[in-house]
């Protein structure tokens, strides 16, 4: 699974980091980013929850 955070849309709410800290991290500026190139499928449910809960709709994912 490839997860992407649109840095132009992210407002730094941090909900994704709270929902799935194994995948999302905050930059020094306080915006979300993905910590790895590929996300294990074991975290798929948590990533989908983070996508659904992002108020800025800044997260997307696709299977590789």
N, C-alpha and C positions, 0 to 999 in steps of 0.2 A: 504494500500500500504506500503510495506516495502522497504526502500531506504537504500542503502549501498554505502559507499565511500571506495574504495580500498586504504588503507593508503600507500601501497607500490608503487602505481602508482601516487597518488596525488602529484602535484608539487607546489601547493599553488597559482595557478593563481587567484582564488577567483571569477571566472565567475559564479559559481553555487550560491555563496552567493549573488552576485549582481542580479542574475536572480530570486532567490527564498529565500529571507532571513528568511521566515517563517519556512523553513525546514533545511537549511544549515547554519552552523556557522564555524568560523575559530578558531582553537585552539590557544593557546599562542605561539606555534611554527609557526603559519601562514598557517597551512594545514586545509583543509575542513573536517568536520565531520557532521553527522546528529544529530540534536538536540532532536529528539524524537524516540521512538521505532517504532511507527506506524504513517504514514503520512495521514492526511485526504484526501479523494478523491477530495476535492475542490481545492487542490493544484497540482493535477495530471498534468495539462497542463504545469505549471511552472517547475515541476520536469522533465518532458519529454524534455522541452527546455534546461534545465541545463544538462541533459544527452547528448543531441545532441551537445551542445556547449563545452563540456569539452574537451580540447585539449589532455588530457592524457587518455581519455576514462576510467576514474577511478570511474564512478558512474553507478550503476545498480539499478533496481527496479523490484519488483514482487508484485502481488496482493496476499493478504493473505486470 
